[in-house]
Amino acid sequence: MLGLLLSLNVFFVSFADKPVQNVSPSLSPRAIEQRGKWDIAIDELDYPVNPAYLDSLRKYGATIHHTSRWMNGATCSMPDELAEQVAAWPFVADVEMTRDDSDPIYVAKRRVQYTDNANDMQIAATYTQRQLALYNLLPLHELGYHGQGILMTVCDGGFTNANTLSCFRQEQELGHFDFTDDIDDFYGYTGDHGTNCLSSISGIAEGYLGAATEADYYLMRSEEAETESPKEMDNLVAALEKADSLGTNVFSVSLGYAYFDHLDWSLDYSMLDGKTTRVSRAATIAARKGMLVCVAAGNEGNKDWHWICAPADADSILTVGAVNVDSIIGSFSSYGPSADNRIKPEVCAVGVKAALLGVDGNLRYANGTSFATPLLAGMAATLWSALPNESAMQIRERIIRSADRYNNPDRNQYGYGIPNAYAAYLGQTTTTIESTVYPRATKYIQEGELLIEHNGKTYNLLGTLLR
């Protein structure tokens, strides 16, 4: 009882082993079916942590927030004195403080920068069409593919009004999960960032269409409102594991971590190797368990940090940079490569003056790789709905190979560039892209440029509306 009188902090407790006898894997029937479909083995990572270890923590006064079967540990609150005792237990490998609640030092959270409201619906409608046309998604929509049969998860910091807005088909949300310690209602004023991101995937309004409006989805919250701590990375690990257990196909997260309330917790560039932080390792595991993980590169390109953030450094995922509808990279879009010299970001989508829907359901524009990421994730879901027998890795490879810089990637901000969804569908690369734009449209050459006449409108090869 003495521990209850002492200040509590948050720790990640790593266990030394994980017995898996006489327990079932932490997977839904859908997840198990998909593992079999793509020949992905069920292994030790799919089994829960030892419940006896958790019981021991509770017995001595620790409060468990969530566990991690992939990292074989638990996030829990307890006094520092108990944490020291736990570290000496024979079945504990390590105890690491992940949030200091006794002496919090808050850093300013970076807020989304909205450029202006989209009051002119006609202009906005044209712009949103260009947004999808930039990576040539409209032909797949024409063929009837909108993400149906694909299960998505959107993980963020807040989903204000997402359960009541008419721009969302509410029956497509299959559930929601909160991995934070915030006590706000999940759909209350927890922030509009997640709602904005969701609209890029599922939003339908006058003059606006998301990238995968028929995909089902779960909503998850891992970002805590006031603090910036390593615990939030472990919250995201828990979200990735939950999404995996549910059989999620495409996971979209517009969060990233580099510096924290306590500077000695902050990352340095050498740690962005996909192997150092738990959250980056978890994103890689999720990808190899059959999920297509899409992560925002970050908005640090014109700031002191400069680089991508964790978990954008993970391997086998799609890290997404931000361009405008004219294919020009945003100055804020974070730089790669990863610390171990892998190309980052892999691809780009519209995140400079990105059109989205606000918590009032109205159109607006905003800047950030946050909004490029769900657009790309929605494109991936729509592509996957057209190729349902392919694996996440095959869909990822198609997207990368279709990008406009695939043959000459940029190792700083563009990566492989802007994907072409229809080329990806056909299995083509940028060298054969000329035959892939609007297959049912009229194509002609004018002043040496290939133009496309489609539904009374004229586009260039990149899908930019000309007239």
C-alpha positions in Angstrom: 0.0 0.0 0.0 3.0 2.3 0.5 3.4 2.5 -3.2 0.1 4.2 -3.6 1.4 7.1 -1.6 4.4 7.6 -3.9 4.5 9.3 -7.2 3.9 7.1 -10.2 5.7 7.1 -13.5 5.3 5.0 -16.6 7.7 2.2 -17.5 8.1 -0.5 -20.1 8.9 -3.8 -18.5 10.7 -6.3 -20.9 10.3 -10.0 -20.0 13.1 -12.4 -20.3 11.1 -15.2 -21.9 7.7 -16.1 -23.2 6.3 -19.6 -22.7 3.7 -20.4 -25.4 2.5 -23.8 -24.2 -1.3 -24.3 -23.8 -2.2 -20.8 -25.1 -3.8 -19.6 -28.3 -2.3 -17.0 -30.6 -3.7 -13.5 -30.2 -5.3 -13.5 -33.6 -8.9 -13.2 -34.9 -10.3 -15.8 -37.4 -9.9 -13.2 -40.2 -6.2 -12.7 -39.3 -5.6 -16.5 -39.1 -7.3 -16.9 -42.5 -5.2 -14.3 -44.1 -2.0 -15.7 -42.6 -2.9 -19.0 -44.4 -3.8 -17.2 -47.6 -0.4 -15.6 -47.9 1.6 -18.4 -46.3 2.7 -16.4 -43.3 3.6 -18.6 -40.4 2.1 -18.2 -37.0 5.1 -17.9 -34.6 6.1 -16.9 -31.1 5.4 -13.3 -31.8 1.7 -14.1 -32.2 1.3 -15.4 -28.7 0.6 -13.2 -25.6 3.0 -12.4 -22.8 3.0 -14.7 -19.8 -0.1 -13.8 -17.7 1.7 -14.9 -14.6 4.2 -12.2 -15.1 1.4 -9.6 -15.4 -0.2 -11.0 -12.3 3.0 -10.5 -10.4 3.2 -6.8 -11.5 -0.4 -6.2 -10.4 0.1 -8.0 -7.1 2.9 -5.5 -6.1 0.8 -2.5 -7.1 1.7 -1.8 -10.8 -1.1 -0.7 -13.1 -0.8 -2.2 -16.6 -1.8 0.0 -19.5 -1.2 -2.4 -22.3 1.0 -5.3 -23.2 3.2 -6.1 -26.3 3.4 -9.7 -27.5 5.9 -8.6 -30.2 8.2 -6.8 -27.8 7.4 -9.3 -25.0 6.7 -6.7 -22.4 4.2 -4.4 -20.7 3.6 -0.7 -20.2 2.7 0.0 -16.6 2.6 2.8 -14.0 4.3 2.2 -10.7 6.5 4.1 -8.2 10.2 4.4 -9.0 11.0 2.2 -5.9 8.9 -0.6 -7.3 10.4 -0.3 -10.7 13.8 -0.8 -9.1 12.6 -4.0 -7.5 10.9 -5.3 -10.6 14.2 -4.8 -12.6 15.8 -7.4 -10.3 13.1 -10.1 -10.8 14.5 -13.2 -12.5 11.9 -13.1 -15.4 12.5 -9.4 -16.2 15.1 -8.4 -18.7 14.8 -4.6 -18.5 12.7 -1.8 -17.0 12.7 1.5 -18.9 11.0 4.7 -17.9 8.8 6.0 -20.8 6.9 8.9 -19.2 7.9 11.0 -16.2 4.7 12.0 -14.4 6.5 13.2 -11.3 8.2 16.2 -13.0 6.6 16.7 -16.4 8.3 19.1 -18.8 6.0 19.7 -21.7 7.2 20.5 -25.2 4.9 22.4 -27.5 2.9 20.0 -29.7 3.1 20.9 -33.4 -0.3 21.7 -34.7 -1.6 21.2 -38.2 -1.4 24.3 -40.3 -4.6 24.9 -42.3 -4.2 27.2 -45.2 -7.7 28.3 -46.0 -11.3 27.1 -46.2 -12.5 25.7 -49.5 -15.4 28.1 -49.9 -15.6 27.9 -53.7 -17.1 24.4 -54.1 -16.5 24.4 -57.9 -12.8 25.2 -57.5 -12.5 22.7 -54.6 -14.2 19.9 -56.6 -11.7 20.4 -59.4 -8.8 20.5 -56.9 -9.9 17.3 -55.1 -10.2 15.5 -58.5 -6.6 16.7 -59.3 -5.5 15.4 -56.0 -6.6 11.8 -56.9 -5.6 12.2 -60.5 -2.0 13.0 -59.6 -1.4 9.4 -58.9 -3.9 8.2 -61.5 -6.4 6.7 -59.2 -9.6 7.7 -61.1 -9.3 4.9 -63.6 -9.6 2.4 -60.8 -12.6 4.2 -59.5 -14.1 4.0 -63.0 -13.6 0.3 -63.0 -15.6 0.0 -59.8 -12.8 -0.3 -57.2 -13.0 1.8 -54.1 -11.4 -0.4 -51.5 -14.2 -2.8 -51.0 -13.2 -6.0 -49.2 -10.1 -4.3 -47.7 -9.9 -3.6 -43.9 -8.0 -0.5 -42.9 -6.9 1.0 -39.6 -6.3 4.7 -39.1 -4.3 5.5 -36.0 -4.0 9.0 -34.8 -4.5 11.4 -31.9 -8.2 12.3 -32.1 -11.3 11.7 -34.1 -13.7 14.4 -33.2 -17.2 13.9 -34.7 -16.0 11.0 -36.8 -19.0 9.0 -35.5 -21.6 11.5 -36.5 -20.4 13.3 -39.6 -22.6 12.5 -42.7 -19.5 12.5 -44.9 -18.6 9.1 -43.5 -20.6 5.9 -44.0 -20.9 5.0 -40.3 -21.5 1.3 -41.0 -17.9 1.0 -42.4 -16.4 1.8 -39.0 -16.1 -1.6 -37.3 -14.9 -0.3 -34.0 -12.4 1.9 -32.2 -9.7 1.5 -29.6 -7.9 4.0 -27.3 -4.4 3.2 -26.2 -3.8 6.5 -24.5 -4.2 7.6 -20.9 -6.3 10.6 -21.9 -9.8 10.5 -20.4 -11.6 12.4 -23.1 -14.4 10.8 -25.0 -13.0 9.1 -28.1 -15.1 11.2 -30.5 -15.2 14.3 -28.3 -12.8 17.2 -28.8 -9.7 15.0 -28.8 -8.4 16.9 -31.9 -9.4 17.0 -35.5 -6.2 15.5 -37.0 -7.5 11.9 -37.1 -10.8 13.0 -38.6 -9.1 15.0 -41.3 -6.9 11.9 -42.2 -9.9 9.6 -42.2 -11.7 12.0 -44.7 -8.8 11.5 -47.2 -9.7 7.8 -47.2 -13.4 7.6 -46.6 -14.9 11.1 -46.9 -17.8 11.7 -49.4 -19.3 15.2 -49.8 -20.3 17.6 -52.5 -17.1 18.1 -54.6 -15.1 15.6 -52.5 -14.3 11.9 -52.7 -11.8 10.0 -50.5 -9.4 7.5 -52.0 -11.0 4.3 -50.7 -14.6 5.1 -49.8 -15.8 1.5 -49.6 -13.1 0.1 -47.4 -14.1 -0.9 -43.8 -12.0 0.5 -41.0 -11.1 0.6 -37.4 -10.0 3.8 -35.6 -7.3 3.8 -33.0 -5.9 6.5 -30.8 -2.3 6.4 -29.6 -1.1 10.0 -29.4 -1.6 11.7 -26.0 -2.7 15.3 -26.0 -0.4 17.1 -23.6 2.9 15.3 -23.4 5.5 14.0 -25.8 7.0 10.9 -24.4 8.4 7.5 -25.5 5.2 5.9 -24.0 3.3 7.2 -27.1 5.6 5.1 -29.3 4.6 2.1 -27.2 0.9 3.1 -27.5 1.5 2.9 -31.3 3.1 -0.5 -30.9 -0.1 -1.7 -29.1 -2.2 -0.2 -31.9 -0.2 -2.0 -34.6 -0.5 -5.3 -32.7 -4.2 -4.9 -32.3 -4.6 -4.1 -36.0 -2.7 -7.2 -36.8 -4.8 -9.3 -34.5 -8.0 -8.0 -36.3 -6.7 -8.8 -39.7 -6.1 -5.3 -40.9 -4.8 -5.0 -44.5 -3.7 -1.4 -44.6 -2.6 0.6 -41.6 -2.3 4.4 -41.9 -0.6 6.4 -39.2 0.3 10.1 -39.5 2.4 10.3 -36.3 6.2 10.4 -35.8 8.7 10.8 -33.0 12.1 12.3 -32.6 12.3 14.6 -29.6 10.5 14.4 -26.3 9.7 16.3 -23.1 12.9 15.1 -21.6 15.8 15.8 -24.0 17.8 12.7 -22.9 14.9 10.6 -24.3 15.1 12.2 -27.7 16.4 10.3 -30.7 19.3 11.1 -32.9 19.7 10.4 -36.6 21.8 7.2 -36.0 18.8 5.6 -34.3 16.6 5.9 -37.4 17.8 2.5 -38.7 14.5 0.7 -38.4 15.9 -1.5 -35.6 16.5 0.8 -32.6 13.1 2.0 -31.5 10.4 -0.5 -30.5 7.8 1.3 -32.6 9.9 1.0 -35.8 10.6 -2.6 -35.1 6.9 -3.1 -34.6 6.0 -1.4 -37.9 8.5 -3.8 -39.7 7.0 -6.8 -37.9 3.5 -5.7 -38.9 4.6 -5.4 -42.5 6.0 -8.9 -42.5 2.9 -10.3 -40.8 0.9 -9.3 -43.9 -0.1 -5.6 -43.3 0.7 -2.7 -45.6 1.9 0.0 -43.2 1.8 3.6 -44.4 3.6 6.1 -42.3 4.0 9.9 -42.6 7.6 10.9 -43.3 7.3 14.0 -41.0 7.2 17.7 -41.4 10.7 18.5 -40.3 12.4 19.1 -43.7 12.8 22.9 -43.1 13.4 22.6 -39.3 16.5 21.8 -37.3 15.7 18.1 -37.0 15.4 17.8 -40.8 15.1 14.0 -41.0 12.3 11.5 -41.0 10.9 10.4 -37.6 10.2 7.0 -36.1 8.5 4.8 -37.2 9.0 6.2 -40.7 12.4 4.5 -40.7 10.9 1.0 -40.5 11.7 -1.5 -43.2 9.2 -3.0 -45.6 6.6 -0.2 -45.1 5.7 2.8 -47.2 6.9 6.1 -45.8 5.1 9.0 -47.5 6.4 12.5 -48.4 4.3 15.5 -49.4 4.0 17.1 -52.8 1.5 19.6 -54.3 -0.8 18.8 -57.2 1.9 20.0 -59.5 4.3 17.3 -58.2 6.5 19.8 -56.4 7.9 18.6 -53.0 6.9 20.5 -49.9 9.8 22.3 -48.2 8.6 20.8 -44.9 8.6 17.2 -46.1 11.2 15.4 -44.0 14.4 14.1 -45.5 15.8 10.6 -45.9 17.5 8.3 -46.3 17.3 6.1 -43.2 20.4 5.9 -41.0 21.3 2.6 -42.6 20.9 4.3 -46.1 17.6 2.9 -47.2 15.5 5.1 -49.5 13.1 7.2 -47.5 10.4 8.3 -48.1 9.6 5.6 -50.6 6.8 7.5 -52.3 4.9 10.8 -52.2 1.3 12.0 -52.4 -0.5 15.4 -52.1 0.3 16.9 -48.7 0.8 20.5 -49.8 -2.6 22.3 -49.7 -4.2 18.9 -49.4 -8.0 19.0 -49.7 -9.8 17.3 -46.8 -12.9 17.5 -44.7 -13.0 19.2 -41.3 -14.8 18.2 -38.1 -17.7 20.2 -39.4 -17.8 18.2 -42.6 -16.8 21.2 -44.7 -13.9 21.3 -47.2 -10.6 22.8 -46.2 -7.0 22.7 -47.2 -4.0 21.7 -45.0 -0.3 21.1 -45.2 1.5 18.0 -44.0 2.8 14.6 -44.8 0.0 13.6 -42.4 -2.5 14.1 -45.2 -0.4 12.6 -48.0 -0.2 9.4 -46.0 -3.9 8.5 -45.8 -4.3 9.5 -49.5 -1.6 7.0 -50.3 -3.0 4.4 -47.9 -6.4 4.8 -49.6 -4.9 4.4 -53.0 -3.2 1.2 -51.8 -6.6 -0.1 -50.5 -8.3 0.6 -53.8 -5.5 -1.1 -55.7 -5.6 -4.1 -53.4 -9.4 -4.3 -53.8 -8.7 -4.8 -57.5 -6.0 -7.4 -56.8 -7.4 -9.2 -53.7 -5.2 -12.3 -54.1 -1.9 -10.4 -53.8 0.0 -10.0 -50.6 0.9 -6.7 -48.9 4.4 -7.0 -50.1 3.3 -7.5 -53.7 1.0 -4.5 -53.5 3.8 -2.4 -52.0 6.1 -3.5 -54.8 3.6 -2.6 -57.5 3.2 0.9 -56.0 6.9 1.5 -55.8 7.6 0.2 -59.3 4.8 2.5 -60.7 6.3 5.6 -59.2 7.6 8.3 -61.6 11.2 8.2 -60.2 11.5 4.4 -59.9 14.3 4.2 -62.4 16.2 7.1 -60.8 15.1 7.5 -57.1 15.9 10.6 -55.1 17.4 9.7 -51.7 16.3 12.9 -49.9 12.7 13.8 -50.2 11.0 12.3 -53.3 12.2 8.7 -52.9 10.7 6.7 -55.8 8.4 9.6 -56.4 4.6 9.7 -57.2 3.0 6.3 -57.8 0.6 5.7 -60.7 -2.3 3.6 -59.4 -3.5 2.3 -62.8 0.1 1.5 -63.9 0.4 -0.4 -60.6 -2.8 -2.3 -61.4 -1.4 -3.3 -64.7 2.0 -4.2 -63.2 3.7 -1.6 -65.3 6.6 0.7 -64.4 7.2 4.3 -65.4 8.8 3.2 -68.7 5.4 2.0 -70.0 3.2 4.6 -68.3 2.0 6.3 -71.4 -0.5 3.6 -72.1 -2.0 3.5 -68.6 -3.7 6.8 -68.2 -7.5 6.7 -68.4 -7.9 3.5 -70.4 -11.4 4.4 -71.6 -10.5 8.0 -72.4 -9.5 9.6 -75.7 -5.8 10.3 -76.0 -4.2 12.7 -78.5 -1.0 14.6 -79.1 -1.1 18.4 -79.0 2.1 20.4 -79.4 4.2 17.4 -78.6 2.3 16.5 -75.3 0.1 13.6 -74.7 -3.3 14.8 -73.5 -6.3 12.9 -72.3 -9.9 13.8 -73.0 -12.1 12.4 -70.3 -15.7 13.2 -69.4 -15.5 16.5 -71.2 -12.3 17.5 -69.4 -8.7 17.6 -70.6 -5.8 16.2 -68.5 -2.1 15.9 -69.1 -0.1 12.7 -68.5 0.2 13.4 -64.8 -3.5 13.7 -64.5 -3.4 17.5 -64.0 -6.7 19.1 -65.1 -5.9 21.6 -68.0 -9.5 22.6 -69.0 
